[in-house]
Amino acid sequence: MATNSLDSIMEKWEPVIGLEVHAQLATQSKIFCRCRRTYGAAPNSHTCPVCLGYPGVLPVLNEQVVEFAIRMGQAVGCRVRSLSRFARKNYFYPDLPKGYQISQYDEPLCEGGSLSFYMEDGSVKTVGITRIHLEEDAGKAIHGLEDESYIDFNRCGTPLVEIVSEPDIRSPQEARRYLERLKQTLQYAGVSEADMEKGHLRCDANISVRPRGDGEFGTRTEMKNLNSFRGVERGLAYEIRRQVDILEQGGEVEQCTLTWDEAASETHLLRTKEEAQDYRYFPEPDLVPLEVDPDWVKAIKAELPELPAQIEERFTRDYNLRFQDIEILTRERELAAYYEAVVDGGVSPTEAARWVLGEVLRVLKEEHQEIGEFPMRPEALSELIKLCSQGIINRNTAKSVFDIMLTENLSAAEIVKRDQLGQVSDSATLEDTVLQVVSGLPAELERYRKGETRLLGFFMGQVMQATKGKGDPQVVRGILQRVLDEA
């Protein structure tokens, strides 16, 4: 395969990418039965005759599944059809006990929306949404255990929405950002946990390439098993190179389905040309057409929470934060809510962002925690930030207090009082300390006065150490500068 950089390849060739994303809906039970929707339970412990496809059983549609799908459709501006139908998608695979999957085909629930997101350079990209339809998940095949294969049917009947984009994506980076925004929207809308590691969010990609400036689409391939953001970006980059390599050598790209091997960083062929008719879709005879009351759709739309684009706009307007900071703070709804609660404690939005993005995220990363598991209440962090802003403690001391607050059930003020951590701002006291430190370092003082002014930082460190970190840095620096510069 050609080893040219992707940027140089894309100067001549334009990728055309569309994503098909399956998201598990966060309902309590499955789509057509009362079995609990679960993850990590003992294999085959949450099944029944309906989700196992026993002869003679009948599916019953879960109303909350429809509500969640409509909510997601409204979040991305789709039109909700007043009448949609279920269909049987026929194919054989060991984890599909019925031999068919109940899905929607030519009459999906939601059609025609769009999703906008920021690229790394701050530009905005909008990708059309072709459709959002309902379907049931299959089971899970587990290969390679003691040279045997096993089937866990717990996942059978788990409710899914399939979100199909228009072929508007033009690079692996755009695909990744689209998928990140889609995950964020699913979570903000409250319809899915969208945890890729747990299989809640799975992505297939349709991709072709064409000479840049050409209006005709090339022959597309489908890539499966893109189960991480990194995998989406790397897999698409690989497939772009593979198709361009074939075309530049005079060959033709064959329509086929590929699987991405993350470990080997390459694709493998699953099957050749495949069309919708290969699945022999036909109307599901055991389910009546789905009729949706327009008033219900309006009520669902009215109850939508603030969505990612809206909260980003508000953070920009109300808090005047940097784009890069807003992007991180709003990545998860719970983190954005925690940040706002800190600000509501009466502290500067900029200072609140500095602490949340710095110390809070540091702890979450080190402890492998989610923000919901973080032990410090936002009001407690607000109090600590106030003590620092008011000059009662300096920033270094505040960081030490922060760490203590994580393990002890004490407020910032209680810790400062108990450990006598209050900042020393008295000029006379600090001047005595500075004079003692400087007089004890005659060699360094001589070097400083001969022009090694970078030693100011060294002297600052020594003074702060002598005050046990409690000296007011601004006062210390002013006194130190005067003492060092005295002839």
GULUMTI-321464 format. One line per 10 residues: number of its first residue (from 1); for each residue x, y, z of C-alpha. Coordinates in steps of 0.02 Angstrom, whole numbers, always signed. Layout:
N
NUM> X Y Z ~ ...
% end
This chain:
487
1> +0 +0 +0 ~ +56 +178 -36 ~ +148 +260 +109 ~ +106 +439 +61 ~ +36 +545 +201 ~ -153 +557 +208 ~ -143 +746 +185 ~ -47 +728 +22 ~ -168 +594 -39 ~ -317 +705 -1
11> -245 +846 -105 ~ -291 +740 -258 ~ -428 +628 -190 ~ -586 +666 -92 ~ -661 +537 +27 ~ -850 +523 +37 ~ -903 +448 +203 ~ -1068 +408 +284 ~ -1087 +330 +456 ~ -1218 +208 +520
21> -1219 +214 +709 ~ -1311 +92 +821 ~ -1348 +159 +995 ~ -1424 +55 +1135 ~ -1568 +146 +1218 ~ -1562 +167 +1407 ~ -1729 +85 +1445 ~ -1756 -33 +1592 ~ -1822 -174 +1484 ~ -1798 -239 +1307
31> -1890 -180 +1153 ~ -2019 -320 +1133 ~ -2021 -410 +1301 ~ -2005 -377 +1488 ~ -1829 -446 +1507 ~ -1711 -327 +1594 ~ -1589 -234 +1482 ~ -1423 -268 +1565 ~ -1235 -270 +1543 ~ -1110 -387 +1625
41> -1238 -510 +1695 ~ -1210 -699 +1693 ~ -1227 -764 +1514 ~ -1405 -807 +1460 ~ -1480 -750 +1626 ~ -1594 -615 +1554 ~ -1689 -704 +1417 ~ -1866 -764 +1384 ~ -1962 -853 +1245 ~ -1992 -686 +1156
51> -1811 -628 +1142 ~ -1754 -807 +1108 ~ -1876 -820 +963 ~ -1977 -971 +1019 ~ -2114 -1022 +897 ~ -2284 -946 +930 ~ -2230 -802 +1042 ~ -2279 -623 +1000 ~ -2178 -462 +1021 ~ -2254 -314 +1115
61> -2176 -143 +1080 ~ -2101 -49 +1229 ~ -2175 +128 +1230 ~ -2022 +205 +1312 ~ -1915 +143 +1167 ~ -2022 +244 +1047 ~ -2016 +396 +1161 ~ -1825 +390 +1171 ~ -1809 +372 +982 ~ -1924 +521 +956
71> -1824 +621 +1084 ~ -1663 +586 +989 ~ -1747 +628 +825 ~ -1804 +795 +893 ~ -1630 +830 +964 ~ -1558 +824 +788 ~ -1705 +908 +701 ~ -1784 +757 +618 ~ -1962 +745 +556 ~ -2059 +611 +650
81> -2172 +508 +539 ~ -2352 +492 +598 ~ -2350 +313 +531 ~ -2201 +197 +525 ~ -2185 +9 +507 ~ -2076 -131 +568 ~ -1997 -257 +451 ~ -1905 -421 +461 ~ -1723 -415 +407 ~ -1679 -595 +364
91> -1505 -664 +384 ~ -1424 -812 +468 ~ -1299 -793 +608 ~ -1282 -899 +766 ~ -1319 -752 +883 ~ -1486 -717 +797 ~ -1601 -855 +861 ~ -1755 -806 +758 ~ -1658 -804 +595 ~ -1717 -626 +568
101> -1701 -458 +654 ~ -1851 -345 +684 ~ -1803 -175 +614 ~ -1877 -35 +509 ~ -1844 -21 +323 ~ -1934 +93 +201 ~ -2044 +181 +331 ~ -1929 +233 +474 ~ -1985 +329 +628 ~ -1877 +485 +600
111> -1809 +565 +442 ~ -1710 +716 +383 ~ -1612 +800 +523 ~ -1434 +864 +544 ~ -1294 +874 +670 ~ -1168 +1016 +685 ~ -1003 +1011 +776 ~ -838 +1103 +792 ~ -677 +1047 +711 ~ -509 +1069 +798
121> -481 +1236 +709 ~ -646 +1305 +773 ~ -737 +1290 +607 ~ -914 +1218 +606 ~ -962 +1064 +507 ~ -1141 +1007 +478 ~ -1185 +828 +429 ~ -1358 +779 +370 ~ -1455 +640 +457 ~ -1546 +529 +332
131> -1648 +429 +456 ~ -1664 +363 +632 ~ -1753 +198 +648 ~ -1787 +68 +782 ~ -1725 -110 +787 ~ -1681 -249 +907 ~ -1503 -302 +945 ~ -1435 -476 +915 ~ -1344 -583 +1043 ~ -1157 -590 +1066
141> -1041 -724 +998 ~ -888 -759 +1105 ~ -747 -847 +1014 ~ -584 -924 +1069 ~ -626 -987 +1244 ~ -544 -1158 +1260 ~ -551 -1170 +1070 ~ -740 -1161 +1078 ~ -869 -1029 +1031 ~ -1012 -978 +1143
151> -1169 -873 +1122 ~ -1235 -755 +1255 ~ -1416 -710 +1214 ~ -1435 -578 +1351 ~ -1415 -439 +1221 ~ -1551 -510 +1106 ~ -1696 -389 +1100 ~ -1600 -242 +1173 ~ -1677 -84 +1096 ~ -1571 +9 +969
161> -1586 +164 +864 ~ -1489 +161 +703 ~ -1436 +336 +653 ~ -1390 +347 +470 ~ -1296 +501 +409 ~ -1292 +577 +236 ~ -1128 +550 +142 ~ -1072 +724 +198 ~ -912 +677 +291 ~ -751 +715 +200
171> -609 +655 +313 ~ -572 +532 +454 ~ -557 +682 +572 ~ -732 +741 +527 ~ -797 +564 +555 ~ -722 +559 +728 ~ -790 +730 +776 ~ -962 +684 +710 ~ -963 +524 +812 ~ -903 +617 +968
181> -1043 +745 +947 ~ -1171 +608 +917 ~ -1118 +518 +1076 ~ -1128 +683 +1171 ~ -1303 +718 +1103 ~ -1366 +544 +1148 ~ -1304 +569 +1326 ~ -1368 +747 +1345 ~ -1539 +695 +1279 ~ -1541 +556 +1409
191> -1581 +416 +1286 ~ -1420 +313 +1294 ~ -1266 +289 +1402 ~ -1171 +280 +1235 ~ -1024 +190 +1314 ~ -922 +119 +1170 ~ -823 +5 +1286 ~ -985 -81 +1337 ~ -1050 -92 +1158 ~ -1185 +39 +1187
201> -1123 +133 +1033 ~ -1064 +41 +877 ~ -1016 +116 +711 ~ -1010 +56 +531 ~ -943 +166 +392 ~ -980 +177 +206 ~ -834 +251 +112 ~ -781 +289 -65 ~ -653 +404 -145 ~ -660 +512 -300
211> -540 +631 -388 ~ -552 +800 -302 ~ -677 +908 -396 ~ -770 +759 -471 ~ -957 +757 -435 ~ -984 +570 -458 ~ -972 +450 -312 ~ -847 +308 -321 ~ -880 +127 -277 ~ -909 +115 -90
221> -856 -13 +36 ~ -930 -41 +209 ~ -819 -54 +363 ~ -877 -139 +522 ~ -803 -160 +696 ~ -757 +24 +717 ~ -781 +15 +905 ~ -683 +167 +966 ~ -656 +347 +912 ~ -474 +306 +877
231> -527 +153 +778 ~ -646 +256 +671 ~ -509 +379 +626 ~ -374 +249 +595 ~ -488 +128 +503 ~ -553 +260 +383 ~ -376 +325 +349 ~ -321 +148 +307 ~ -468 +119 +190 ~ -441 +285 +100
241> -260 +236 +67 ~ -312 +62 +10 ~ -442 +125 -115 ~ -328 +263 -183 ~ -187 +137 -203 ~ -301 +24 -307 ~ -363 +167 -417 ~ -191 +242 -446 ~ -130 +73 -506 ~ -271 +65 -633
251> -381 -56 -538 ~ -562 -46 -482 ~ -627 -44 -305 ~ -743 -190 -271 ~ -901 -160 -170 ~ -881 -265 -14 ~ -898 -271 +174 ~ -738 -261 +277 ~ -698 -278 +460 ~ -569 -169 +546
261> -435 -263 +643 ~ -376 -138 +774 ~ -232 -247 +834 ~ -161 -272 +660 ~ -212 -97 +598 ~ -287 -169 +439 ~ -451 -227 +363 ~ -508 -403 +322 ~ -640 -452 +194 ~ -805 -513 +267
271> -910 -529 +109 ~ -924 -459 -66 ~ -1061 -351 -142 ~ -1216 -343 -34 ~ -1379 -250 -62 ~ -1538 -221 +38 ~ -1631 -355 -61 ~ -1508 -484 +4 ~ -1594 -468 +173 ~ -1766 -505 +99
281> -1852 -368 +198 ~ -2039 -390 +219 ~ -2168 -312 +337 ~ -2167 -384 +514 ~ -2333 -477 +526 ~ -2336 -484 +717 ~ -2330 -294 +744 ~ -2460 -168 +689 ~ -2401 -7 +605 ~ -2334 +120 +731
291> -2446 +274 +740 ~ -2374 +427 +830 ~ -2483 +568 +895 ~ -2410 +737 +840 ~ -2456 +810 +1011 ~ -2348 +677 +1093 ~ -2202 +728 +982 ~ -2227 +912 +1032 ~ -2229 +865 +1216 ~ -2069 +765 +1199
301> -1984 +908 +1108 ~ -2039 +1033 +1241 ~ -1957 +926 +1377 ~ -1789 +911 +1289 ~ -1645 +964 +1402 ~ -1513 +1090 +1349 ~ -1412 +1010 +1210 ~ -1224 +1021 +1178 ~ -1228 +1161 +1050 ~ -1343 +1264 +1161
311> -1237 +1245 +1317 ~ -1078 +1285 +1219 ~ -1159 +1446 +1156 ~ -1215 +1493 +1331 ~ -1044 +1458 +1409 ~ -965 +1568 +1277 ~ -1089 +1709 +1305 ~ -1106 +1703 +1495 ~ -935 +1644 +1553 ~ -820 +1710 +1416
321> -714 +1552 +1420 ~ -592 +1493 +1287 ~ -663 +1377 +1153 ~ -541 +1239 +1203 ~ -599 +1248 +1386 ~ -783 +1249 +1341 ~ -760 +1097 +1231 ~ -688 +996 +1376 ~ -809 +1061 +1508 ~ -962 +1019 +1403
331> -900 +850 +1340 ~ -1007 +766 +1474 ~ -1169 +837 +1541 ~ -1123 +791 +1721 ~ -956 +883 +1710 ~ -1040 +1039 +1639 ~ -1167 +1034 +1780 ~ -1028 +1015 +1911 ~ -935 +1164 +1837 ~ -1091 +1272 +1839
341> -1125 +1225 +2019 ~ -949 +1284 +2065 ~ -981 +1450 +1977 ~ -1150 +1466 +2065 ~ -1053 +1460 +2229 ~ -1000 +1639 +2193 ~ -830 +1619 +2111 ~ -757 +1683 +1948 ~ -804 +1573 +1797 ~ -622 +1580 +1741
351> -557 +1522 +1911 ~ -690 +1387 +1921 ~ -636 +1324 +1749 ~ -453 +1326 +1800 ~ -488 +1216 +1952 ~ -609 +1097 +1867 ~ -500 +1074 +1713 ~ -343 +1060 +1818 ~ -365 +980 +1988 ~ -534 +896 +1968
361> -494 +813 +1801 ~ -322 +764 +1867 ~ -401 +667 +2010 ~ -532 +588 +1897 ~ -395 +526 +1781 ~ -283 +462 +1921 ~ -425 +374 +2012 ~ -512 +313 +1852 ~ -672 +396 +1912 ~ -822 +476 +1830
371> -875 +650 +1888 ~ -1024 +572 +1977 ~ -901 +478 +2089 ~ -798 +632 +2133 ~ -803 +651 +2323 ~ -795 +841 +2335 ~ -958 +936 +2322 ~ -953 +1087 +2204 ~ -998 +1204 +2348 ~ -845 +1143 +2444
381> -733 +1179 +2295 ~ -812 +1353 +2279 ~ -766 +1389 +2461 ~ -586 +1336 +2429 ~ -573 +1446 +2275 ~ -641 +1594 +2374 ~ -508 +1572 +2509 ~ -376 +1577 +2372 ~ -454 +1727 +2281 ~ -468 +1824 +2444
391> -283 +1800 +2480 ~ -314 +1698 +2638 ~ -210 +1556 +2563 ~ -102 +1553 +2407 ~ -127 +1437 +2260 ~ +4 +1309 +2312 ~ -73 +1297 +2485 ~ -245 +1285 +2407 ~ -190 +1133 +2307 ~ -130 +1050 +2467
401> -296 +1090 +2552 ~ -387 +1020 +2399 ~ -298 +853 +2419 ~ -339 +847 +2605 ~ -522 +884 +2571 ~ -531 +728 +2461 ~ -492 +615 +2608 ~ -557 +710 +2760 ~ -735 +767 +2793 ~ -683 +946 +2830
411> -713 +1112 +2743 ~ -572 +1213 +2669 ~ -587 +1342 +2808 ~ -578 +1207 +2942 ~ -420 +1133 +2868 ~ -337 +1304 +2850 ~ -376 +1345 +3031 ~ -325 +1176 +3101 ~ -160 +1167 +3006 ~ -122 +1354 +3022
421> -107 +1373 +2834 ~ -163 +1554 +2820 ~ -59 +1657 +2700 ~ +70 +1774 +2775 ~ +52 +1947 +2697 ~ +131 +2053 +2833 ~ +273 +2148 +2749 ~ +380 +2164 +2905 ~ +372 +1977 +2943 ~ +409 +1930 +2763
431> +552 +2055 +2748 ~ +638 +1975 +2898 ~ +622 +1805 +2814 ~ +687 +1871 +2648 ~ +838 +1953 +2731 ~ +879 +1792 +2824 ~ +868 +1688 +2665 ~ +971 +1807 +2558 ~ +1106 +1831 +2690 ~ +1125 +1642 +2699
441> +1161 +1629 +2512 ~ +1305 +1751 +2480 ~ +1374 +1658 +2328 ~ +1205 +1657 +2240 ~ +1178 +1840 +2287 ~ +1345 +1888 +2206 ~ +1302 +1792 +2048 ~ +1132 +1876 +2040 ~ +1209 +2049 +2055 ~ +1334 +2006 +1918
451> +1190 +1979 +1797 ~ +1119 +1804 +1829 ~ +944 +1874 +1856 ~ +865 +1704 +1823 ~ +915 +1664 +2003 ~ +764 +1766 +2059 ~ +660 +1608 +2041 ~ +783 +1512 +2148 ~ +774 +1643 +2286 ~ +582 +1643 +2275
461> +582 +1455 +2302 ~ +696 +1470 +2453 ~ +589 +1605 +2533 ~ +428 +1510 +2501 ~ +508 +1356 +2577 ~ +559 +1458 +2730 ~ +379 +1518 +2751 ~ +316 +1338 +2727 ~ +224 +1395 +2573 ~ +120 +1522 +2667
471> +203 +1681 +2605 ~ +101 +1791 +2490 ~ +195 +1766 +2325 ~ +162 +1944 +2263 ~ +222 +2024 +2424 ~ +372 +1906 +2433 ~ +422 +1945 +2253 ~ +414 +2133 +2282 ~ +520 +2127 +2441 ~ +643 +2003 +2364
481> +668 +2107 +2207 ~ +706 +2261 +2313 ~ +827 +2169 +2429 ~ +921 +2084 +2286 ~ +939 +2245 +2187 ~ +1005 +2348 +2334 ~ +1188 +2390 +2306
% end
